[in-house]
Amino acid sequence: MSLDNFRPSFIYYQLRATPKPVPYEGNDLSGKTALITGGNAGLGFECGRQLLRLKLSYLIITSRSLSRAEAARKLLLADKTTQRVNPNAKVDVYELDQERHEYISAFVEKLKESTAYLDIALLNAAINTPKIEKSPYGRERTIQINHVSTSLMSLLLLPLLEACPRKPANLTVVAGGTNTWTTLPAKHHPKMIHWMGDPASKGFDVYANYHNSKLLNLFWVQALAERVSGADVVVNAVCPAMADTNLFREYPRWLMGFAKLIYFRWITWSAEACARVLTSGVVKGRDGHGSLTTGIGVTLPFNPLLFNDEGKGIRERLWNETIEIFQKEAGFKVDVPAKL
Ligand SMILES: NC(=O)c1ccc[n+]([C@@H]2O[C@H](COP(=O)([O-])OP(=O)(O)OC[C@H]3O[C@@H](n4cnc5c(N)ncnc54)[C@H](OP(=O)(O)O)[C@@H]3O)[C@@H](O)[C@H]2O)c1
């Protein structure tokens, strides 16, 4: 782990401002259906609670464990504010493991059996691990689950979003402020995902792969927004800063104990505040198409690669390499939108 993996300026940005709650005025979600992947815990759970308080009619959350998802469902429906303002809210739970392409495809097919459309899809599920472990495809797991699987999910959900009777629907990807913590060393390699996914690559750093994956989420959203009409589906990404959630569960206990004592206690935002960033993304309308944002009242920096010519080239190569992976590895057809 190099010092490159930590930017002290992050502390400054978190101390300077906290995201403001998304107001109910102008954001009444009555009658709408939303999916949150990884909605049983952390920021996804808190965002689900906020959407229900904005009168969302039907919320679908996922977890790798149905019992964890069911426990979250009960907690969401027991929320006093939701009971008062949205007493008929419905919450369903689904099992989803983003480890394999066919699990994602099976999940989407099952989802289609219970809903004909989605107003909102929040792609939030992700991991952050210090362990070098490989996915079934031989690729390091962070890159697999956070980038490859999230991207696949975005393409497979497009038909459900495009079928939404209210236009535009909203697809929000949860990236993260740490997209600035990487210079993307893989960018000169002709196969970037392959490079980041292979622990044998010279300079491979598993800690950096989380930050890399969050930058890839942002590139993917920019590329997808160029291929989907914002009049039909608003594609955007949100970047929360840090919050104390289960995301760091695989890090050494002594390190997390220290972080909890000082960093998480005094500096970071609460999970509830962090989730406001997610909520601000899912309520975005047509103007938010292709946007990368950090919540209401907050300005966090973004990786400069996202806005310069070098980054444009990286984005296209990343899109092509990711699509190639689906074509080679997925045993089912993935519809790929063309550039508009
Ligand atoms: N916390 C932060 O400081 C922070 C900062 C910036 C961005 N973010 C981003 O915010 C999002 C939510 O993170 P969080 O902090 O809320 O973390 P979290 O508490 O660990 O929640 C992650 C969610 O993803 C699910 N998940 C984990 N592995 C999965 C897999 N292989 N397949 C499908 N689902 C899986 C988890 O559910 P199960 O374990 O029950 O399956 C859980 O619901 C992530 O995209 C993260 O990168 C977090």
The ligand as a Gaussian input file, in Angstrom:
#p B3LYP/6-31G(d) Opt

LIG

0 1
 N      -18.630000       3.913000       2.531000
 C      -17.888000       4.792000       1.895000
 O      -17.033000       5.455000       2.475000
 C      -18.089000       5.020000       0.422000
 C      -17.519000       6.158000      -0.157000
 C      -17.688000       6.390000      -1.507000
 C      -18.396000       5.498000      -2.273000
 N      -18.925000       4.398000      -1.708000
 C      -19.666000       3.474000      -2.569000
 O      -20.980000       3.356000      -2.057000
 C      -21.504000       2.086000      -2.422000
 C      -22.080000       1.416000      -1.195000
 O      -21.019000       1.182000      -0.282000
 P      -21.246000       1.059000       1.286000
 O      -20.257000       1.920000       1.907000
 O      -22.662000       1.235000       1.600000
 O      -20.756000      -0.437000       1.512000
 P      -21.484000      -1.682000       2.208000
 O      -22.118000      -1.269000       3.472000
 O      -20.433000      -2.741000       2.226000
 O      -22.607000      -2.051000       1.152000
 C      -22.282000      -2.709000      -0.033000
 C      -23.510000      -3.422000      -0.561000
 O      -23.123000      -4.205000      -1.691000
 C      -23.546000      -5.561000      -1.482000
 N      -22.541000      -6.447000      -2.076000
 C      -21.266000      -6.672000      -1.652000
 N      -20.669000      -7.567000      -2.455000
 C      -21.551000      -7.899000      -3.403000
 C      -21.525000      -8.783000      -4.524000
 N      -20.453000      -9.547000      -4.788000
 N      -22.618000      -8.895000      -5.284000
 C      -23.723000      -8.172000      -5.024000
 N      -23.830000      -7.326000      -3.976000
 C      -22.755000      -7.197000      -3.169000
 C      -23.646000      -5.727000       0.015000
 O      -24.653000      -6.675000       0.345000
 P      -24.348000      -8.151000       0.886000
 O      -22.999000      -8.147000       1.522000
 O      -25.466000      -8.403000       1.855000
 O      -24.423000      -8.967000      -0.351000
 C      -24.109000      -4.351000       0.468000
 O      -25.501000      -4.240000       0.389000
 C      -20.361000       1.330000      -3.087000
 O      -20.481000       1.461000      -4.477000
 C      -19.129000       2.064000      -2.594000
 O      -18.050000       1.928000      -3.467000
 C      -18.796000       4.133000      -0.371000

